[in-house]
Amino acid sequence: MTKKELKEKLDFFVDKYNTSNFIINDPISIPHKFTKKEDIEIIGLIMATISWGNRTSIINNGIHL
């Protein structure tokens, strides 16, 4: 793969995933519900440790935390 092809592929993924609409159905949406830096860091770490499997289940579990 050339550098140009790699850049095009990476740009494609940036455009696809680097939007606020993407996080709606993603576990990363849970830390975004907090405002205090400390809370964001803690819930972000917790979500990272449980983020294996079905996204809907992960999000539901995160909401209950």
C-alpha positions as CSV (number, residue, x, y, z in Angstrom):
1,M,0.0,0.0,0.0
2,T,1.4,3.4,-0.9
3,K,1.4,6.4,1.4
4,K,-1.3,8.0,-0.8
5,E,-3.5,4.9,-0.5
6,L,-3.0,4.7,3.2
7,K,-3.9,8.4,3.6
8,E,-7.0,8.0,1.6
9,K,-8.1,4.9,3.7
10,L,-7.4,6.7,7.0
11,D,-9.2,9.8,5.8
12,F,-12.2,7.6,4.9
13,F,-12.3,6.2,8.5
14,V,-11.8,9.7,10.0
15,D,-14.8,10.9,8.1
16,K,-16.9,7.9,9.0
17,Y,-16.1,7.7,12.8
18,N,-15.0,11.2,13.8
19,T,-18.6,12.6,14.2
20,S,-20.9,13.2,17.1
21,N,-23.5,10.9,15.5
22,F,-21.1,7.9,15.8
23,I,-20.9,8.0,19.6
24,I,-24.7,7.8,20.1
25,N,-24.6,4.0,19.8
26,D,-21.2,3.5,21.2
27,P,-20.0,2.9,24.8
28,I,-17.9,6.2,24.6
29,S,-21.3,8.0,24.8
30,I,-21.4,7.3,28.6
31,P,-18.4,9.4,29.6
32,H,-19.8,12.2,27.5
33,K,-22.8,12.4,29.9
34,F,-20.5,13.7,32.7
35,T,-19.0,17.2,33.2
36,K,-16.4,16.8,35.9
37,K,-13.0,15.7,34.6
38,E,-12.6,13.2,37.4
39,D,-15.9,11.5,36.7
40,I,-15.2,11.4,32.9
41,E,-11.8,9.7,33.6
42,I,-13.3,7.1,36.0
43,I,-16.3,6.2,33.9
44,G,-14.1,6.1,30.8
45,L,-11.8,3.6,32.5
46,I,-14.7,1.5,33.7
47,M,-16.3,1.5,30.2
48,A,-13.0,0.5,28.6
49,T,-12.8,-2.5,30.9
50,I,-16.3,-3.7,30.2
51,S,-16.4,-2.9,26.5
52,W,-16.3,-6.4,25.0
53,G,-19.3,-7.8,23.2
54,N,-22.6,-6.4,22.4
55,R,-22.6,-2.6,22.2
56,T,-26.2,-2.2,23.4
57,S,-25.6,-4.4,26.5
58,I,-22.4,-2.4,27.2
59,I,-24.2,0.9,27.0
60,N,-27.0,-0.3,29.2
61,N,-24.6,-1.6,31.8
62,G,-22.7,1.8,31.7
63,I,-25.9,3.7,32.3
64,H,-26.6,1.7,35.4
65,L,-23.2,2.5,36.8
